[in-house]
Amino acid sequence: MPRESKFQSDVIRRLKSEFPGCLVLKNDPTYIQGIPDLSILFENRWATLEVKRSHAEPYRPNQEYYVDLMRSMSYSDFIFPENEERVFDELQVALYHRR
């Protein structure tokens, strides 16, 4: 099982490849407890991702709350190796096709 930091680096690299010109921001977990790890800004759209090293990794306090809240505004989800392809497919729709 990859370390979360390695998987996060791989996700960031893939985001920059699949969404050229996007900005990927690493959020400060000490500022707002539970805020997703990554914010993706692409053209006039945005998304957030909470990175986990596996689907079995427990959620920390408020993580579900903020992912659900941001999902109601744009696109937000938990990403781990087991659902990476689904999340990237959904990001394609959310960031490229939502007008």
N, C-alpha and C positions, 0 to 999 in steps of 0.2 A: 504494500500500500504506500503510495507516494506521500511525502510530507505535504501538509497544506500549503506551505510557502512555495514549494516546487510546483504544485498543481496551479496555484494562483498565478505564478509567473507564466506558466504555459497558457492559461486562459487569457491573460493580458496580451501575450504574443499573438494568439489566434484572433482576438478581437481586433487588434491593429491590422492584421492581415485581411480579415473578412470585411472590415468597415474602414477602408482607407481614409485617413484624415480625422478619424475619431479621436476624442480625448478620453483617456481612461484615468480616472482619479481614484486613488486609494483613500478611503475615508478613515478618519480618526476614531477608533472605537472608544476612546476615553472621553470624547466630546459628547456624544449621545449614545448611551448604552443600547446595543442591539441594532444600530444603523448598519445597513448592508456594507460589505467590504469594498465594493467597487461601484462607481458611478460611470456610466458610458454616455458621452455627449456626442451625437452624430447628426450633422446638419441641424434641422430644427426639432430633433427628437432626442429622447434620453431613456435610459434604463438603469436598473441597479441589479447587482448580483451579490449574494452572500455565498462565499466559497467555503465548501466543506471537503475534507479529504475522502469521505465516503458517505453513503446514504445512511449508515448506522451512527454517524457522528451526532452527538446530542446538540440540540439548539440551546443557545444561551438565552438568558432573560431578555425579553422584548424583541428578539430576532423575528419571530413569526409575526408579531404585531407590525413591525416596520416593513417587512416584505409584503404583507397583505395591504397595508396602507399605500405603499408605492405602486403596487400592482393595480390598485383602483385608479391611480393617476396616469400610469404609463405601463411599462413592463418591468416586472421584478420577479425574481425567483431565487431559490437555492440552486447552486450548481455543484455537482460532484462528478467524479469520473463515470459513474453509472448512468447519469442522465445528461451528460455533456452534449451529445448529438441532438437530443430533443430540445434542449435549451437554445442551442445555436440555431436550430431550425426556426424556433419561435422568435428569436432575436431578428432573424432575416425578415420575417413578416412584420414585426413591430417597428424595426428601424428603417427598412426599405419601402415597405408597402403601405404603411399607415400614413395617410395624408390628411 
